[in-house]
Amino acid sequence: MMSMLYQAYQNHMDLTEPWRTGAASALRYLNLVPQGVSDKLFGRLAAALELISRSSLTYARPPYGIDQVQVGNRELAVKEEVTYATPFGSLLHFKKEDAPEQPRMLLVAPMSGHFATLLRGTVKTLLQDHDVYITDWHNPRDIPLSEGRFGLDDYTGHVIDFLGQLGPRPHLVAICQPSVSALAAAAIMCEDDHPSRPATLTLMAGPIDTRIQPTKVNEFAKSKPIGWFENNLINYVPVQCKGAFRKVYPGFVQLTAFVSMNLERHIKQHMDLHNHLLKGEKEKAEAIKTFYDEYFAVMDLPAEFYIETVRDVFQEHLLPQGKLTYRGRPVNPAAVRRMGLMTVEGERDDICSIGQTLAAQELCTGVRAYRRVHHMQAGVGHYGVFSGKKWNNEIYPLLRDFVHVNA
């Protein structure tokens, strides 16, 4: 019975926690031993203790770690401020000290198996020329059941509410999965003549129409009836947690699926970590540890949000067919007006293929031609659209210029 799997997993983690804690403590003392004293023996022991101490997942959000950013020819300090919050998410502001006035921007992070910190590199790049806020989603396992449900409409509602906190005409950037909600929010706000309707909408590698060149991810979502996902992937949050008995798609189940897709690579990475530690190659070891600190920080998904996303976005394609609703209201992309629209795709994206995000351009018929931009980035996969060298050097300059022209 899948509904008890999460509880069994949590019980196992609790029982084995003393081993990991002990290994971490021993490792701290071992690191105090002067180098040159039985290096080979201590290297082996340190490597073993490191792997034992890291043999678990964390359900706490890692730090963003953005303390300063280059703005023009000045290095400015950055301070995180929660400017608005609900039980399910915070509007987090990366406030720069003594910064010039810059376009206000809401970066909408995916509510996926990882925290919004996965976009820290995206944030740091955007901070150079923008006043950046992010949707910092909370882990459902920490949210009491009494706070109610969180479905696709609630996600879209949060985007609208967060934009409302930013004042008149902010800029909206959505990464991957939330592109559907971002477009829906923009359409609803335009219909309502909302004072905080976005000045620009940028959709990056988002599943606007997954009927176009379906990927393996899209095919899997359609390969089984929605009841299969409910019966096989949804669990109850364990009794040890604040969110006990809330239905979720557990983060550890999602991570297992991610890892299995590239199992050999992950095994090799941990073997390399062991070898780097053994040889005293601290920088190489640290790079691997930093990656897996983020990768193994997992977040559950509210069951209703996950199921509604699979059904409405990936199975029934409601948005491109004109059938999507928001709290009972039809979502009409043609209502998007007086707004710039930018879509970005990656040539090698195996999660959201070429054409799926571009579809927004055809749906938003109310956007003037001169306010439309589409960019297909050569040589990048899904994550390369919003992180890495080509994001920094080729995609970001286009986005920056697009925002500033339409500010």
Secondary structure as UniProt FT lines:
FT   HELIX           2..4
FT   HELIX           5..30
FT   TURN            31..32
FT   TURN            35..36
FT   HELIX           39..53
FT   STRAND          68..71
FT   TURN            72..73
FT   STRAND          74..86
FT   TURN            87..88
FT   STRAND          89..96
FT   TURN            97..98
FT   STRAND          104..108
FT   HELIX           116..119
FT   HELIX           120..126
FT   TURN            127..129
FT   STRAND          131..137
FT   HELIX           140..142
FT   HELIX           145..147
FT   HELIX           152..165
FT   STRAND          171..175
FT   TURN            177..178
FT   HELIX           179..191
FT   TURN            192..193
FT   TURN            195..196
FT   STRAND          200..204
FT   TURN            210..211
FT   HELIX           216..222
FT   HELIX           226..233
FT   STRAND          235..236
FT   TURN            239..240
FT   TURN            242..245
FT   STRAND          247..249
FT   HELIX           251..261
FT   HELIX           263..279
FT   HELIX           282..295
FT   STRAND          297..298
FT   STRAND          301..302
FT   HELIX           303..309
FT   HELIX           310..315
FT   TURN            318..322
FT   STRAND          325..326
FT   TURN            327..328
FT   STRAND          329..330
FT   HELIX           333..335
FT   STRAND          340..346
FT   TURN            347..348
FT   TURN            354..358
FT   HELIX           359..363
FT   TURN            365..366
FT   HELIX           369..371
FT   STRAND          372..377
FT   TURN            378..379
FT   HELIX           383..385
FT   HELIX           389..390
FT   HELIX           391..395
FT   HELIX           396..405
//
